[in-house]
Amino acid sequence: MNVMLLLICIVFAAAALITMWRIVRGPSILDRAVASDVLLTEVMCVLAADMAINHHTRTLPVLLIIAAVGVFGSISIARFVARKDNR
């Protein structure tokens, strides 16, 4: 089980680094928005993997809050870009 946990940590760390690079370097606001959604999804996956490995549900409210923040953030960025395109 420890080898699997190490592999999960390496994969999620690599994905988070690539996503952070896209947030910093992204040429447009939409690239940065998509990358931030991916980063939130990665955080949710790490928390869910922790819940599955350790057999608990203590971080379930945190998962729900992160999901809500991601949805509301995506909607607000989409509305901002739509208003900007109409001008």
C-alpha positions as semicolon CSV with decimal commas, in nm:
position;residue;x (nm);y (nm);z (nm)
1;M;0,000;0,000;0,000
2;N;0,289;0,239;0,067
3;V;0,415;0,203;-0,290
4;M;0,070;0,292;-0,423
5;L;0,049;0,593;-0,194
6;L;0,391;0,712;-0,310
7;L;0,287;0,670;-0,674
8;I;-0,033;0,868;-0,614
9;C;0,164;1,149;-0,449
10;I;0,412;1,167;-0,736
11;V;0,141;1,176;-1,002
12;F;-0,063;1,444;-0,824
13;A;0,247;1,652;-0,751
14;A;0,352;1,641;-1,115
15;A;0,002;1,734;-1,229
16;A;-0,012;2,021;-0,980
17;L;0,323;2,157;-1,098
18;I;0,218;2,144;-1,463
19;T;-0,110;2,314;-1,374
20;M;0,065;2,586;-1,175
21;W;0,292;2,647;-1,473
22;R;-0,015;2,695;-1,693
23;I;-0,167;2,937;-1,440
24;V;0,151;3,145;-1,438
25;R;0,231;3,127;-1,811
26;G;-0,118;3,101;-1,959
27;P;-0,149;3,345;-2,246
28;S;-0,513;3,431;-2,178
29;I;-0,750;3,461;-1,885
30;L;-0,941;3,157;-2,010
31;D;-0,626;2,941;-1,998
32;R;-0,569;3,052;-1,642
33;A;-0,933;2,986;-1,550
34;V;-0,924;2,634;-1,692
35;A;-0,595;2,566;-1,515
36;S;-0,736;2,688;-1,184
37;D;-1,036;2,457;-1,230
38;V;-0,798;2,170;-1,299
39;L;-0,599;2,256;-0,985
40;L;-0,917;2,258;-0,776
41;T;-1,010;1,921;-0,924
42;E;-0,667;1,786;-0,838
43;V;-0,704;1,904;-0,478
44;M;-1,043;1,734;-0,464
45;C;-0,894;1,412;-0,600
46;V;-0,616;1,419;-0,341
47;L;-0,869;1,467;-0,060
48;A;-1,088;1,190;-0,200
49;A;-0,788;0,956;-0,228
50;D;-0,702;1,035;0,134
51;M;-1,058;0,952;0,236
52;A;-1,049;0,623;0,044
53;I;-0,708;0,517;0,174
54;N;-0,770;0,608;0,539
55;H;-1,138;0,502;0,543
56;H;-1,291;0,825;0,672
57;T;-1,532;1,095;0,559
58;R;-1,407;1,390;0,765
59;T;-1,302;1,594;0,462
60;L;-1,631;1,555;0,275
61;P;-1,753;1,907;0,368
62;V;-1,424;2,048;0,240
63;L;-1,479;1,866;-0,091
64;L;-1,824;2,019;-0,122
65;I;-1,697;2,370;-0,050
66;I;-1,413;2,334;-0,303
67;A;-1,661;2,212;-0,564
68;A;-1,892;2,508;-0,500
69;V;-1,604;2,756;-0,521
70;G;-1,493;2,602;-0,849
71;V;-1,839;2,620;-1,003
72;F;-1,903;2,979;-0,892
73;G;-1,556;3,085;-1,002
74;S;-1,603;2,935;-1,347
75;I;-1,942;3,101;-1,387
76;S;-1,812;3,441;-1,282
77;I;-1,511;3,421;-1,516
78;A;-1,736;3,312;-1,805
79;R;-1,967;3,608;-1,742
80;F;-1,672;3,845;-1,721
81;V;-1,530;3,722;-2,052
82;A;-1,874;3,733;-2,217
83;R;-1,919;4,098;-2,114
84;K;-1,570;4,180;-2,237
85;D;-1,641;4,020;-2,577
86;N;-1,967;4,216;-2,621
87;R;-1,786;4,551;-2,606
